[in-house]
Structure formats: C-alpha cells, structure tokens
C-alpha cells in the first residue's frame, strides 16, 4: 500500500516557520531597542548641556566670571591663571 500525499505540511515544517518568525521578531526588537537607546543617549547629553548652561548663567559662576573679566581688563591676574580659569569655564573641568 502506498502512502497518500499529505495535504498539510508536517509538524517539522511549522516548527521551522515559527522559529523563523520568532528570530525575525527578535531582530526587529533589537533594532528598535538600539534606536531607542541612541535617542535616549542623545537626549541625555542635551539635558546635561542644558544643566551646565544653567549653572554657568547663575550665581556664583556669574559673579566669578564677572570678576575674572574685570581682572583681565585691568591686567591684574597672571596669564597662566587666566588661561587655567578660562579653560575651566569653557570645558567645565579643571585641567591645570
């Protein structure tokens, strides 16, 4: 007796199909997560820069910058300290 041809594919075929669908959805989820992480990182950097700008424009930095500018105009401070302070004000970190 010969076997009759199957109308529906076997269970191995369906297992392979659903495994492929699962792999594809995993790749899509990874791509979306990567894009969200990049967006969050960029937004975090912007928030950090806005916070630094806000600190820079408020007291005591405002008074410190004003005093430094007056000293620079009167040539009262030595050039090395002026460079050190201006780098600090520009970069936000002490590099002297």
RAPEQUI-V467482 format. One line per field, one symbol per residue. phi: phi as a letter, one per 30 degrees, with the letter a starting at -180 (. if undefined). psi: psi as a letter, one per 40 degrees, with the letter a starting at -180 (. if undefined). burial: # if it has 16 or more other ideal C-beta (glycine too) atoms within 10 Angstrom, else .. A space follows every 50 residues. Layout:
# RAPEQUI-V467482
phi = ???
psi = ???
burial = ???
This chain:
# RAPEQUI-V467482
phi = .cdddddcdddddddddddddddddddddddddddddddddddddddddd ddddddccdddddddddddddddchccdddddddddddddcibdbd
psi = hiiiiidiiidddddddddddddddddddddddddddddddddddddddd ddddddeiiedddddddddddddefdiidddddddddddddeihe.
burial = .................................................. .................#................#...........
